[in-house]
Amino acid sequence: MGLIDHAKCPPGRRGWQSAIRARPELQAIYNRVVGQQRLALVNPSEVVLLRDAKGSLIDYRDTRDIDRMRRRIERFNEAIMGGDIDMEMVAPLARIFNRDMTRGGRFYAMGASWQNVKSEARKSLTIGGENVAELDYCTLHPAILYAEAGATMPRDCYDLPGWPRKLVKVAMLTLINAPTKQKARLSIAHNALMADHAVLGSQEALRKASQLIEDIKRLHKPIAHAFHSDAGARLMSIDAAMAEVVMNIMLSQGIVVLPVHDSFLVPASKADKLEAAMIEAAHRAGYYALQVSAK
């Protein structure tokens, strides 16, 4: 009927999901039916989700800690849904864990939201009628690994002679998250950023991916043990716990904050308070060298 925009991702687009959004014509129909009243946002039936290795939801046993977590998420959602945020970008949060409750646990907006658009598009978002500021932790996962290793991190983790910085960044984050070297190699060889160097997925691309992996390991020898070891799920658990601290601190000051995993959105006038909260969260976790910057 032409009433929605449908971004349908073809097979092979790893990490991307299809999505739909109401077109202005559908919004106009809605407004005629409900008389211009604001859409009512509804919390998900469950805000603590556990997925198996294939991404399917699985059941888990409730505990007091999980119930407390659930209540904290519901408080965050109350603040978000009452925060006078652009309607087309607001959605309730849930925490999603992978395989068990020690892996992952990041906050995900359940629906089309500020998390589903690029950082440039997020700049048009308003909270309480005020433009937003977005601050993030610089190179968060590499910084955590270097802190755990007791080593000094390079000034720029992704500066590797002979390779484009964007490709190095993608490859390094792939190495941190991949469970095996072969899966990391295949993922890098099929990444669109490799297209300037070889035909994606070709033997040449696989060869170059192997070379890039070895170059990254030499540059980051102190943390090379963490590469292709499935460390990403553990690191996500750490950054999710830090995100919860940030959100609790801001909520205690009556400030609505929108998480994007390692970055956060707040009204621009509250950026200094957000920076202080992020630094405090890092210190509470024992990561004193973590730095915060504006996106």
N, C-alpha and C positions, 0 to 999 in steps of 0.2 A: 504493500500500500504506500510505500515511500514515506513512512512516518518515523523511521529510525535510521541513524547512521550505523552501519555495520562494518566494523574493522575485523574482517575475517582473516586470521593468520593461516597461511598454507602449511601443510606438513613440512617438518624440518626446521621451522623457525623456533629454535630452542630457546626456552625461557620466556616466550611471548604467548599470550592468550588472546583469543578472540574477545571482542567486547562490542556492546551496543550502547547507543546514546539516543535519547529522544530528540527528534528534530523539532524546530519551532512550531511546525504544524501540529504535532502531537501535544506539545505543551499548551497550545491554544485550545485544543479540544479539551484537555484536562481542565484548563481554567474556566471554560464555559460550564463544565459539569460541576465543579466545586466552588465556583464563585470567587476565584482569585485567592482563596485561602492557601496558606503555606503548606507544602507537603509535610506530612507527619512521618518522621523517621522512626523506624522500629528496630529495636535491638535484635540481633540474631538470637535464635532459640538457645544457642550455646556459644559462649565467647572464649572458651578454652578448647582448642581442637587438637587432636592427635592424628597424624597421618602415618601410613606405613611406607615402606621403601618405594612403592609405586605411586604414592601420592593419594591413595584412597583413605577416607576417614575410617578410623578404628575406635573401638570402645576402650575405656580405661577405668580404673578404679578411683573413685573420688577419695580425696584426703582433706584434712583440715587446711593444709597449705594451699591446695588447689581451690578450695572454696573461698579462702581469703583472696587469692589471686582473682577469682571470678568477681568478687565484690569490688576490688580495686578497678578492674576494667570497666565495670558498670558505672563507677563514679566518673571515670574518664569520659565515658560515652555521654553521661548526663551533661557534663561540662561542654563537650563538643556540640551536642545537639541543641544546647541552649546558648551557644556562643555567637549567634548572628553571623554565620559564615555563609559565603556564596553557596546557594542551594545546589548548584550543579556539581559542586566539588566536595560536598560533605557526606560522610558515611560513618557508621559506627565501627568500632575497632574490635578485633578478636586477636588472641594470641595463638599461633600455630606452631606446634611442636612436631618433630620428625622422629618416628620410631620409638622414642621414649621421652620422658619429661626433662631430660638433661640436654637434649639436642634441639637447637633452634629456639623457638619461643618468641620470635619477633612479633611486633604489633602490625597487623595488616588491616587496612580499611576494607570493609566487606561491601564492595560495590564501586561504581565509578567515583573517583575521589581525587584529592590532591596527590595521592601516591601514584596515580595512573598517567600523569602527564609529565612532560619534561620540565626541568627546573625553570626554564625561561617562561613557560606557561604558568607556573606557580606564582610568578611575580605579580600576576594580575589578580590574585586572590586577595580578598579583604576579610578581616575579622573585626567585628564591631564597627564596620565602616572605615577601618583603617588599613592601609596597605601593610603587607607582611614583610618581615625579614626572615631569611633562612640561614641558619648557622649549622656547620657540620664539623665533625671530628676529622682532622686531616689524616689520610691514609690509616684508618682506624685499625684494621686487622693486621697489617704489617707492623704497625706501632706496638700492638699488644704482643705479637710474637717476639719482637726485638726486646721489649721490656721483660718478658718471661725468660729470654735467653741472657739477660744482663748485658746486652751489647748495644752499641750506639747505631742508630738507624741513619742511613745516608740522607743527605739533605733532600734529595728527590729520589724516591724509591723507583721511579719509572724512567729515569734517565739512563739509557743504555746505548752506548755508541753503536751505530749501524742499524738501529731499529727505531721505528716511529714510536713516540711516547704512548700514544693511545693503544697501540698493539701490545706494547710491553705491559701496560696496566691491565688490559684484558687477560693477557696470558698469565700474569702473576696471580691475579685473583682466581683464575681458573685453577692454577696449581694449588692454591690454598684450599679450594673447595673440592677438588677432584679426589675420588677414593683410590684411584690407581694412576700410574704414569701413562698407561695406554689411553685411558679415557681422557686425560688432560690433553694428550697429544692429538687425539681425534677432534676434540672440541676446538682447539686452537687452529687446527688445519682447516676446519670448516667455518671459522669465524669470518664474517664479511670483511674485516680489516686485513685479512690475509690476501684478499683478492689482488692487491697491488704487487704482490710478490710471487703468486703462483695461482693456478687454477684451483679453486676451492676443492678440498678433498683429494686432490691428485697426489701422486707419489712425491712430486716436488714440494707440494704444500706440507706433506707429512715430514719430509726431510727438513724443511725450514722450521717447522714446529719443533722438531727434536733439537735443532741447533739453538733456537730461541730458549727452550727450556734449559739447556745446559748453560747458556750465557746468563740467564737469570739466576741459576743456582750459584754460579761463580760470583756474581755481584752480591748475592744475599746468602753467602756461606753460613753465617751464624744462625739462620733460620731455615736452611735448606732441608733439615730433617722434617719440617712440618709440611713440606710440599707433597702433593698427591698422597696425603695421609688421611683425608676426610676431616681435616682440622676445622673446616668452615663451620660445621654444625656446632662445635664447641664454642667457637669464637662468636657465633650469632647468639648463643645463650648468654655470653658475657655482655655483648652490646645491648641485648634486650633487657637485661637486668639494669644496666646503666640507663637505658631509655626510661625505664619505669621510675628510677630515682629522679631523673630530670622532670618527668611529668608530675610526680608527687610534689616536688619542690615548687614548681610553677603553679600547680593547682592550689597549694596552701597559700599562695599569694593572690589567688583569684584570677589567674592569668590562663587563658585557653592556649594550649600548645598542641600542634599537630605533628606527629612523628613521621619521619620518612627513613626509618631504620637508624642510620648514623647521622641524620640531620633533623632539624626541627624548625617549624614555622611558628612565629608569634607576631602579634602586632608590632610594627617597626619600633614604636616607642618603648617596647619592652625588651629590645635586643640585648641590652646590657645585663638585664636580670637573667635572660636565657643563658648568656655566656657564663655568668657566675654559677648558674645551676649545673651547666655541663661540666665545668671544671671541678665543681664539688663532687659530682657523680663519678668522675674519673679518679679523683683522689680517694673517695670511699672504696673504690674497687682496687686501689693500689697502683694505679697507672698515672704517675705524677708528671710524666713527660708528654702526655697527650696534649695536642694543641687544637684550638677552635678557630675557625675562619668563616667568613661570610661567603655564601655561594653567589 
